[in-house]
């Protein structure tokens, strides 16, 4: 049976605003050395699914460079390949519209089943089990789902099923509901059925699986849910991004996502960097340290990406530092997300104080004390930056009055 996997990787990820300013959300670094999309690609490789097309849209350059020929995921085979599909006629208006605009590619590959995936979730899943259930139940569509708390339902497509897991109701992002079964954005379609529904709804410009396709199919078609009980996270907000990263440094009995499972490896395109170097006076507690990082100061409950340098007397706690960030002597970093190539000069304090004023411009993004700095920023010596701040890479911090940025500030 021939299976084609389509990975939807064109979402802008606007709630990660600074991190997705110059890259698409699936390309955002995660867990030190990885990108978010690595988890979906590794799931495909570990499930022996090698015919893969990645549908990109916003700011695809970082993602394209990361994927390359697909070699790290064993996708550069003679008889299979990874293909990057970008909009060529018009912008994608919805999830199903993105697939519809690439319908000729599906016809060219001519698979038996089409596996549609999202490229921006953190999880490990054997897609073969879902495909097996799809075949056994003679389904035309199977929807991967996860049990969540009802208060989170407004972010997901929610469904109800009968005792045989046939979907009887589907509501996209309801404001209020008692339903607890959430769509994971993972679908197995019979090819012919998918093609018919895409072609027969050409009058709907923003055609979407959750809004249009699934609700339209469940009445007269065998649509089934596949329950997934493993770890699955959407890291689409600063809070969830920080929390999920720091969750990987918990003790073995508390950790929810095992990154060290040799039977289900997470593959990525790695930089050729030397081993981690620890200074004689360094102190490290509960941290992920990536290749090429150098620690001579104090690091606690933090994730360091490749090439990060923490100088003597510097202190980093509860933070995520992306590639090649430099924390100089005496600097203090707490509850921060700092993007690539940013330099924190001597004795600066980032994420400082007891003032938790929400971000004045975007309180919906930052209200719990996290401060976010963009790429290639230079924070001057002795500068103090409070909590819930958004500092974009275009900001010139040398012009800040009194060398102080108060909590809740946005600088662009």
C-alpha positions in Angstrom: 0.0 0.0 0.0 1.4 3.4 -1.0 1.2 6.2 1.5 1.9 9.9 0.8 2.4 12.1 3.9 1.6 15.8 3.5 3.0 18.0 6.2 1.3 21.4 6.6 4.2 23.7 7.6 3.0 27.1 6.4 1.5 28.5 9.5 3.0 31.8 10.7 2.8 31.0 14.4 1.8 34.6 15.3 1.6 33.9 19.0 5.3 33.2 19.0 5.7 36.7 17.4 9.4 37.4 17.9 10.5 33.8 17.4 8.5 33.6 14.2 9.4 37.1 12.9 12.0 35.7 10.5 11.0 32.0 10.4 7.9 29.8 10.1 6.7 28.2 13.3 7.8 24.6 12.4 11.3 25.9 11.9 11.5 27.4 15.4 14.4 25.7 17.5 13.3 23.4 20.2 15.0 21.3 23.0 18.4 22.7 22.2 19.5 21.1 18.9 16.2 20.4 17.2 13.5 22.2 15.2 9.8 21.7 15.9 9.2 20.0 12.6 11.9 17.4 13.4 9.3 15.5 15.6 6.8 15.1 12.7 9.6 14.2 10.2 11.1 11.7 12.7 7.7 10.1 13.3 7.4 9.6 9.5 10.9 8.0 9.3 10.3 5.8 12.4 7.0 4.7 10.9 8.7 3.8 7.6 6.8 6.5 5.6 9.3 8.1 3.2 7.1 9.7 0.5 6.7 13.1 2.0 5.7 16.6 0.8 6.1 19.6 3.0 3.7 22.5 2.2 5.4 25.7 3.1 4.2 29.3 2.8 5.4 32.1 5.2 9.2 32.8 5.4 10.2 29.3 4.1 13.9 30.0 3.8 15.0 28.8 7.2 12.8 25.7 6.9 14.0 24.9 3.4 17.6 25.2 4.5 17.0 22.9 7.5 15.3 20.2 5.4 17.6 20.2 2.5 17.5 16.8 0.8 16.0 15.1 3.9 19.2 13.1 4.6 19.0 13.3 8.4 15.6 11.6 8.3 16.7 9.0 5.7 14.5 10.7 3.1 17.0 11.0 0.3 16.4 7.5 -1.1 16.5 6.4 -4.7 12.8 5.5 -4.9 11.3 8.0 -2.4 12.0 11.6 -1.5 11.0 14.7 0.4 9.4 17.5 -1.7 9.0 21.1 -0.6 5.8 22.6 -2.1 5.3 26.3 -2.0 2.3 28.4 -3.3 2.7 28.8 -7.0 -0.7 30.2 -8.1 -2.2 31.9 -5.1 -1.7 32.1 -1.3 -3.1 29.2 0.8 -6.3 30.2 2.5 -7.0 27.2 4.7 -5.6 23.8 5.6 -7.6 21.9 3.0 -7.1 24.7 0.5 -3.3 24.2 0.9 -3.8 20.5 -0.1 -6.2 21.5 -2.9 -3.7 23.8 -4.5 -1.3 20.9 -4.7 -3.8 18.4 -5.9 -1.8 17.7 -9.1 1.1 16.6 -7.0 -1.1 14.0 -5.3 -2.3 12.8 -8.7 1.3 12.5 -9.8 2.3 10.4 -6.8 -0.9 8.4 -7.0 -1.0 7.0 -3.4 -3.6 4.7 -1.9 -3.8 6.7 1.3 -2.9 10.3 2.1 -1.6 11.0 5.6 -2.0 14.7 6.5 0.1 16.0 9.3 0.8 19.3 11.1 4.5 20.3 11.3 4.2 22.3 14.6 3.5 19.9 17.4 5.8 18.0 19.8 5.0 14.3 20.1 6.2 10.8 19.2 3.6 8.7 17.3 3.7 5.5 15.2 1.4 6.4 12.3 1.3 2.8 11.2 -1.1 2.0 14.1 -3.5 4.7 13.0 -3.3 3.5 9.4 -4.0 -0.1 10.5 -7.1 1.0 12.4 -8.2 3.0 9.3 -8.0 -0.1 7.1 -9.6 -2.4 9.7 -12.7 -0.2 10.1 -13.1 0.5 6.4 -12.9 4.2 7.1 -12.7 6.8 4.4 -11.2 9.3 6.9 -9.6 8.7 10.3 -8.9 11.7 12.6 -6.1 11.5 15.2 -7.3 12.8 18.5 -6.2 13.4 22.1 -8.1 13.8 25.3 -7.8 17.4 26.7 -9.4 19.5 29.4 -12.7 21.3 28.2 -11.2 24.7 29.0 -8.6 24.2 26.3 -11.2 23.3 23.7 -11.3 26.8 22.1 -8.0 26.1 20.5 -9.0 22.8 18.8 -11.5 21.0 16.7 -13.6 19.0 19.2 -15.5 15.8 18.4 -17.8 13.2 19.8 -17.8 9.5 18.9 -20.0 6.4 19.4 -18.7 3.2 21.1 -17.1 2.1 17.8 -15.1 5.4 17.6 -17.2 6.6 14.6 -17.3 10.4 14.7 -20.9 11.7 15.4 -20.2 15.3 16.0 -17.4 17.8 15.1 -17.1 21.4 16.2 -14.2 23.6 15.2 -12.7 25.7 18.1 -15.9 26.1 20.2 -16.0 28.9 22.8 -17.7 26.6 25.2 -18.2 22.8 25.2 -18.2 19.7 27.3 -16.4 17.7 24.6 -12.9 16.5 25.6 -11.7 14.7 22.4 -9.5 17.1 20.4 -8.4 16.8 16.8 -4.6 16.6 16.6 -4.6 17.8 13.0 -3.6 14.3 11.8 -5.8 12.7 9.1 -5.7 9.5 7.1 -7.8 9.9 3.9 -8.6 7.4 1.2 -7.1 9.2 -1.8 -10.2 9.1 -4.0 -12.4 10.4 -1.2 -10.0 13.3 -0.5 -9.8 14.2 -4.1 -13.5 14.3 -4.5 -14.1 16.5 -1.5 -11.4 18.9 -2.6 -12.7 19.2 -6.1 -16.4 19.4 -5.1 -15.8 22.3 -2.8 -14.0 24.6 -5.1 -16.5 27.4 -4.3 -15.1 27.7 -0.7 -11.9 29.8 -0.9 -10.7 29.2 2.6 -11.4 25.5 2.6 -10.4 24.0 5.9 -10.5 20.4 7.2 -11.9 21.4 10.6 -14.4 24.0 9.4 -15.7 22.4 6.3 -14.4 18.9 5.3 -14.9 16.9 8.5 -18.3 18.4 9.5 -19.5 17.8 6.0 -18.3 14.1 5.9 -19.4 12.7 9.2 -23.2 12.4 8.4 -23.0 10.0 5.4 -19.4 8.7 5.5 -17.5 6.3 7.8 -15.3 8.8 9.6 -13.5 7.4 12.7 -11.4 8.8 15.5 -8.0 7.3 16.4 -7.3 7.9 20.1 -3.7 8.8 20.9 -2.8 8.6 24.6 0.8 9.7 24.4 2.6 13.0 25.0 1.4 15.7 22.6 2.0 19.4 22.9 1.2 22.5 20.9 4.0 25.0 21.6 2.3 27.9 19.9 2.6 30.4 22.8 5.6 31.7 24.8 4.2 30.1 28.0 3.8 26.6 26.4 7.1 26.9 24.5 9.1 27.7 27.7 7.1 25.2 29.8 7.5 22.3 27.3 11.3 23.0 26.8 11.9 23.1 30.6 9.8 19.9 31.0 12.5 18.0 29.2 15.0 18.6 32.1 12.8 17.1 34.8 13.9 14.0 36.7 13.4 10.6 35.0 10.3 9.8 37.0 8.6 13.1 36.0 9.7 13.5 32.4 6.8 13.0 29.9 8.7 13.0 26.6 11.6 10.6 26.4 14.2 12.1 24.1 16.7 9.3 24.8 14.6 6.3 23.5 16.9 4.5 21.1 13.9 2.7 19.5 12.3 6.0 18.5 15.0 8.5 17.7 14.4 12.2 17.0 16.5 13.1 14.0 17.7 16.5 13.0 20.2 18.4 10.8 23.1 19.0 13.2 25.9 21.5 13.0 29.4 20.2 13.2 30.5 21.7 16.5 32.8 20.5 19.3 31.8 18.9 22.5 30.3 20.9 25.4 32.9 22.5 27.6 32.4 23.1 31.3 34.6 25.6 33.2 36.3 24.8 36.5 34.0 27.1 38.5 30.8 26.4 36.6 27.7 25.2 38.4 25.0 23.4 36.4 21.6 22.1 37.7 18.9 20.5 35.6 19.9 21.7 32.1 20.1 20.7 28.5 23.4 21.6 27.0 23.9 21.4 23.2 27.0 20.7 21.1 29.4 23.6 21.0 28.2 25.3 24.2 30.6 26.6 26.8 29.6 27.1 30.4 31.8 28.9 32.9 29.1 30.5 35.0 25.9 29.2 36.7 23.1 27.5 34.6 19.9 26.2 36.3 16.7 24.8 34.8 17.6 26.1 31.4 18.1 24.9 27.8 21.2 26.0 25.9 21.2 25.6 22.1 24.4 24.9 20.0 27.2 27.4 20.4 25.9 29.2 23.5 28.5 30.7 25.8 27.9 31.6 29.5 30.9 33.5 30.9 32.2 33.3 34.5 30.0 34.9 37.2 27.0 35.0 34.8 23.8 33.4 35.9 21.1 31.8 33.7 17.9 30.4 35.3 14.6 29.1 33.9 15.5 30.3 30.4 15.9 29.1 26.8 19.0 30.4 24.9 19.0 29.8 21.1 22.1 29.3 18.9 25.2 31.3 19.6 23.8 33.5 22.3 26.6 35.0 24.5 26.0 35.8 28.2 29.0 37.8 29.5 30.5 38.0 32.9 28.1 39.1 35.7 25.0 39.1 33.6 21.8 37.7 35.2 19.1 36.0 33.0 15.8 34.7 34.5 12.7 33.5 32.7 13.9 34.6 29.3 13.7 33.3 25.7 16.6 34.7 23.8 16.9 34.3 20.0 20.0 33.5 18.0 23.3 35.5 18.1 22.2 37.9 20.8 24.9 39.2 23.1 24.2 40.2 26.7 27.0 42.4 27.9 28.6 42.4 31.4 26.4 42.8 34.4 23.2 43.3 32.5 20.0 41.9 34.2 17.3 40.5 32.0 14.0 39.3 33.5 14.6 41.3 36.6 12.5 42.3 39.6 9.1 41.6 41.2 7.1 43.8 38.7 5.0 41.4 36.7 3.1 44.1 34.7 1.7 42.3 31.6 3.1 43.4 28.2 1.3 46.7 27.5 1.0 46.0 23.7 0.3 42.3 23.8 -0.9 41.2 27.3 -2.4 38.1 25.6 1.2 37.0 24.8 3.2 37.9 27.9 1.7 38.1 31.4 3.5 35.5 33.4 6.9 37.0 33.7 8.7 35.8 30.5 10.9 38.3 28.6 11.7 37.6 25.0 14.6 39.0 23.0 14.9 38.7 19.2 17.9 37.9 17.0 21.3 39.6 17.0 20.5 42.1 19.7 23.3 43.6 21.8 22.2 44.4 25.4 24.5 47.1 26.8 26.6 46.7 30.0 24.6 47.2 33.2 21.3 47.4 31.4 18.2 46.3 33.4 15.2 44.7 31.5 12.1 43.8 33.5 9.6 41.1 33.0 7.0 40.5 30.2 9.1 42.5 27.8 9.2 42.0 24.0 12.5 43.3 22.4 12.5 42.9 18.6 15.7 42.5 16.7 15.2 46.0 15.1 15.4 47.7 18.5 18.5 49.8 19.2 19.1 49.4 23.0 22.0 51.8 23.0 19.5 54.7 22.9 17.4 53.5 25.9 17.2 56.2 28.6 18.7 55.4 32.0 19.8 52.0 30.6 16.5 50.6 32.0 13.5 48.9 30.2 10.6 48.5 32.5 8.3 45.5 32.8 5.6 45.2 30.1 7.6 47.2 27.5 7.7 46.4 23.8 10.6 47.8 21.8 10.7 47.5 18.0 
